[in-house]
Amino acid sequence: MKRADSLLVELVGKKHCEQFFDESWPGKPMVRHGPVKRLRVAEVPELQSPAALAKAWTGRISAWAKAGSGMPAIEAVPDQAPALYEVGYTLFFANVQRHVPAIRDLAREFADATGVSYDRVSCEAFFSKGGSGAPPHFDPYAGFNVQLVGEKEWQLRKNDHVEFPITGGAMIGHPDPAHYGSARLPFPERMPDDAERVMTRAGTVVFVPAGYWHATRALEGASVAIVFSMNRDPWSGKVAKEIESRLNKSLAVARSSPLLNLPSLYERQRDELESVLGALKKIVNELETESLMQRWISRDRPRFGIPRGVTIKFVDREATRWTLHVRQGERQFDTQMHRSFAEVLFELARKKSLAYEELCAKLPARSPAEVLRVAEELVDIGLLQVVPPAWL
């Protein structure tokens, strides 16, 4: 059923949508109650039961045993899911957007509303029965947990041991080595007494900030929930990728693989490292805040168009691969690509531009990450260009 409200409005409420990024983002949890019928995701047939989602599934499903049951965690195949659920396992379906078209559409809409790149949104579904749940833990990404069926008891607590974690962690077991040096260890062994307790029911949305301690327990009966998560690169990751890309393009030896433990190569590899560091210093000095911001914004929410002066002629249209003749000024060359991408390029040749989400919609069999990768490759060879958003 088509509705006027965006997914983010459904999740946080129309009156609070504009306030969300000012008041809750990035570090304050939010709990919104309301009728489940306001949520389009509740209408998705595949989320009505574990068996229904398992029918649409390929690959493995994580099955978690109830705490204290003595049963092991299992990586199950779809046919096993209904039986495991009946004996008390919690079923965790990762990246539901890759299997269910309706969720894929909502994930794209969620990305639009939150400003996250389409390939960095993930949706996880949880099916559990009374008494089961998740022990105290934190995730490295923020997410909106949507209760679709049943009731859950939540505990929420600010994490005083690590701020903006780059990987998840739990109060049980050894911490990930990635936390060494950035976290105050050891982590607590149980949820602190001052943790906030929240009761959720069908229609409740809980925004859990990245790094926030949380634990859940399903109450009597069945529980179904789905999470819309934002798996964003940290500033350190974005800057590191930018530097690595520029370094690899500017200096061939930066792409070589050193063998540091061979004494005979020590002098040569020291010289190579010195040249790499010299190029690195030059690149860092050339980085400029405003141009990086505009470039990254255009990359996360790009529109693609055919560059001025480029003409494309489709020479051969075979069943799976098309041959294209490209003219770029005085330069001419032929290239081949899969028919699905060539058809989109053919449409682009007739239109001014297409947004990334439009490319994804026209290539439903491809993941958003693959669509972006191919589009960026076409940018590199000059068949496409990135058109920055109008507000920049």
Buried (B, 14 or more C-beta within 10 A) or exposed (E): EEEEEBBBBBBBBEEBBEEBEEEBBEBEBBBBBBEBEBBBBBEBEBBBBBBBBBBBBEEBBBBBBBEEEEBEEBEBEBEBBBEBBEEBBBBBBBBBBBBBEBBBBBBBBBBBBBEBBBBBBBBBBBBBBBBBBBBBBBBBBBBBBBBBBBBBBBBBBBBEBBEBBBEBBBBEEEBBEBBEEEBEEEBEEEBEEEBEEBEBBBBBBBBBBBBBBBBBBBBEEBBBBBBBBBBBBEEEEBBEEBBBEBBEEEBEEBEEEBEEEEEEEEEEBEEBBEEBEEBBEEBEEEEEEEEEEBBBBBBBBBBBBBEEEBEBEBEEEEEEEBBBBBEBEEEEEEBEBEBBBBBBBBEBBEEEBBBBBBBBBBBEEBBBEBBBEBBBEBBEEBBBBBBBEEEE
